[in-house]
Amino acid sequence: MNRTLENVVPVLTILAGMVVAWYVAAVLLNAPFQRDLDRRAGETPGTIEFIDKTLSQPKPTMPAPHQVAQNFFENTFLRKITSNRSLVYNAWITLSSTLLGFAFGTALGILIAVGVVHLTALDRSLMPWIIASQTIPILAIAPMVIVVFAAVGVTGLIPKSLISTYLSFFPVAVGMVKGLRSPEIMHLDLMHTYNASSSQVFWKLRVPASVPYLFASMKVAVAASLVGAIVAELPTGAVAGIGAKLLSASYYSQTIDMWSALVAGSIVAALLVTIVGIVGRMVEHSMGARPA
């Protein structure tokens, strides 16, 4: 119980500090517009009334936490799941392309890592290009991918998932390379002493050693995959998804809707990372690892 409190109290303290800082920032950023409104209306409100007005604007520069919370609750629990305004519906649309892109990215990253570890030519020729590919902004790649695939009649889920793949394969490839190379020389020599084949060394030594690295990199990859799916929805003119929700809200200056969609995306990301972590611990436990 004490250990649980030791873990929870710091998190709650930081969260409370963030909420307080959020309220302060909302007052400061919304104040100029509120002063202008009051000046035009010929009003001179007191300090408390002025602060209350800055925290209750319909289209604030920065919405207050309670405004975002209310909007999130309404669009999550008080709307039908099939409604275009439902955050559950929009999150599911984004999640579908995220999961497909994450699956593609993980598989591609593992294949690249296996090739890089076993073939020196790939290590020297392919790895630098893989690293260089991540310097290209995703906002520059996404429209090109969407346009190219639309030209050949492919739209919808596949183009969006490929952008998620582009962001998610890199951390998996790097982490898996590190993991496959993590066995010590002594252990490799021992396998060779027992006349183990290359496949036996790979499956019985390198793969088990790489599992912690793989799942650590998959946590990064699944979050990056979600970012890719959201970005991919921006140039497609999509009518559903977290990215589409952000875009439509920005068109009409619905900042509260924008922040609510961001919160929804953050929750989805946290859930995905948590699920990957749980699966990772289950796999490590099934392989005989001791709980931390």
N, C-alpha and C positions, 0 to 999 in steps of 0.2 A: 504493500500500500504506500509506504514511504517513498519507494523507488518510483511508483507511478506519479506521485505528487511532484517529485523532483524533476520528472520529465515534462509534466503538464504545466506547472507554474511558469517556467521560463517562456514557454510558447504563448500562454495566455497573456503574460506581461508584455511581450513583444507585440502581440495582436492588439492589446489595448492601446499601446503607444502608437501603433499605426493608425488606429481609428481616430485617436485624438489629433494626430498630425493631419489626417484626412479632413477632419472638420475645420481645423485652422486654415488649411489650404483652400477649402471651399469658401470660407468667409472672405479670405484675402482676394481670391480670384473673381468672386462674384460681386465684390463690393463696388468696383468702378461702374458697372452697369446699373447696379441698384441706386447708386448716388445720382446717376443721370436720370433714372426714372423718377426719383424723388424730387429732383430739381425741376423737371418738367411739370410734375404734378403740384409743385409749390408746397411740398411737405417737408417737415424737419423731424423725422422720427428720433426717438431716444436710442441709446446704444443697444439695449436689449431688443427693442422692436426692429432696429436696423439689422442686427445679426439674424433675427428670426426670418426677416424677409430674404436675406441672402441665402438662407438655407431652405427656402421654399419656392424658389423661382421655377416656372414650368420648363424653361429651356436654359438651364444654368451653364456657365462656362465649365464648372466642375460640380457635378451633383454631389449632394451630401450622402453619407453612408445610409441614412434611413430612407432616402429617396430611392437609392439603388436597391436596397433590401425590399422595399415595398413593391417596386416594379418587378424584381426577380420573383417574388412570391406570387404576384398576380399572373405573370406570364408562364410560371411553372406549374402552379397548383390550381389556378382558377380558370384555366382555358383548356379546351379539348386538345388532346394530343395531336389530332389531325389538323389543328388550326395553324395557319402560317405564322401567327404571332406567338405560338407556343415555343418556349425555349427548349422543351423536351423534343419536339418535332425537329427543330432546327439543329439541335445538338446531335440527333440521330443521323440526320443527313450528312453532317460533317464527320461523324464517327465512322460511318460506313466506308467512306473513302480513306479515312485515317487508318483503319484496321487493314484494309486491302493494301495500301501503300506500305504500311509497317511490315506486313507479311512479305511483300516483294523485297523491301529494303533489307530485312533480316536475312532472307535467303541469299540475296545478292552479296551482302556483306560477308556472310560465312563462306560462300564460294570464292570470293576474291581473297579472303584471308587464307584459305587452304591453299590456293594457287600461289600466293605470295610466299608462304612459308616453305613450300616444297619445290618451287621453281625460282632459282636465283634470277633468271631473266625477267620474270614478272616483277620481282621485288625491285629490280633496278629500273625497269621501263614503265611499269604500270603505276606503282605507288606514287611517284612524283606527280603524275597526271591526276590521280585521284585527289591528292591534297590540293592541287591547283584548281580543281573543279569547284571546290568549296569556297573559293574566293569570289566566284561570280554571284552577284546578288540574286536571290530567288525572285524578286520582283521583276528582274529583267528576263528571267528564264520562263516564268509562268505564262505570260502572254504568248510567247513563241510556241510553247508546247501546245497550248490550247488552239492556236490558229492552225498549226501544222496538222494536228489530228482532226480538227473540224474540216479541213480541206479534203481529207480522205473519208469523211463521213463518220468519224468516231467522236462522239461527244458524251457528256455525262460523267459516269463514275471513273472510267479508265484514265482519261487525261488528268483528272484531279489526283487520283491515286499515284500516278507516275511522278507527280511533283512531290508528293509525300515520300515516295521511294527515293527520290534524289536527295532529300534531306536526311533520311533515316539510314541509308546504307553506310554512310561514312563512319559514324561512331561505332557501328557494329563491326565493320571491317578493321578499324584500328584496334578496337578492344579485343577482337578475336585473334588478330595477329599477335598482340601482346600476350594473350593467354596461351596460344599454341606454342609460343617460344618461352614460356615461363618455366617448364621443367628444368631442373638443374642438370649440369653436365654429368654429375655422378649418377643420377637416375637414368639418363640416356645410356651411359656406359654400362650400367647394370643390365639394361634391356639388351644391349648388344652382346653382353657376356652370355646371356641366356639364349643367344641366337634368335632373338625376336625379329620378325619380318617388319618391313616398313609399315604395313597396315596394322600390325599388332602394336607397334610403338605409337601409332596415331590414335587408335581406338582405346588402348588401355592406359596410355600415359598422357599424351598431349590433350585429347578431348576432355578427360576428367579435370585436368589442370586448368583448362580454359573456361570451364563453366562459370566460376565467379566473375571472371572478366566479361564473359558474354552477357550475363544478365545485368551487370552494372552498365554496360554500354547500351543494352536494350532499353533501360530506363531513360537514357538520354534520347535514344532513337525514337521512342514512342511519343515523347513530348515534341520532338522536332517534326515527326510525322503529322501531328495535329496542327502545328504551325503551317506546314506545307499545305494541308487540306484547306485551312482557312484562307491562306493567300491565294490558292488556286481558284477559290470561289469569286474572288474580286474581279478578274478580267473576263469571266465567263458570262456575266449577266445573270447569274443564278438567282432564282427566286426563293430559294430556301437554303438553310445552312447558317452557321454562325458568321461566316464571312459575308454572306448576302445580307444578314441582319445588320452587321456593322456598316455595310455600304449604304443600305437604304436609310438607316438612321442618320448617317453623316449627310446625306442629301437634304434631309429635312431638319437638320440641326437638333435631332432628338438625342441629346447627350445622355439622358438617363437611360434610354434604350441601348445606347452604345456601351455604357459601363455595365449594364445588366448582362449584355451578351458577352462582354469580356469576363465577367464573373463566372458565367456559365462555361465558357471555354476553360477557365482556370480550374473549375471543379472537375470537368471531364479529364483534363490533363492529370490532375492529382489522383483521380480514380484509376486512370490507366497506369500511371507509374506505380501506384500501390499494388495493383493486380500483378504487374510484372514482377515486383519485388516478392510477393507472396508465392508466385509460381517458382521463382528462383530459389527461395528457401525450401520449397517442397522438393524440387529437383535435387538440391544439394543434400537434403536430409535423406532422400532415397538412395543417394550415392554414398551414404555413410558419414557425411560431414557432421561435426558437432555443432549444436546450436550456440550462437554467440551470446 
